[in-house]
């Protein structure tokens, strides 16, 4: 059985399919667990992945709101309020890359 993560990493999975898988993952992350608790760190990673999908195909305007939400969510930290500084920095860099790509157009 193929997992979502392995399908995303596979070079044979089309970008459109990867984007759909990430979108479904984001929807699940926003719903939270059975008690409705949302892990902001996990949600931030999912939002970042959606932005990355758009960015990887040159759709930087579409990527921006996803990266912006990812930054805002990552700043909240995990369920214990701990912020992963490296992950936050990576998402901010992706946001800056998308902004710079739009300015150059």
C-alpha angles and dihedrals in degrees: 000000000000117000124214091247094052091047090053092051095046114103089210093062109096117240091242091056091046090052091051091049091051091047090053090048091052091051090052092047092051091053091057127202127321089285093050094252113148122210100219093197092055092044090050090055091050092049090048090053092054090051090048091053091054092043093050091061094045097257095132097157089057091046095054100075091046092052091045091053090045091055093047091048095044090052088063091062130208127316088289094048094253113146119215099223094192093052092046091050091050091052092047089051090051090050091050091048091053091047092049091048090054093049090053092054 
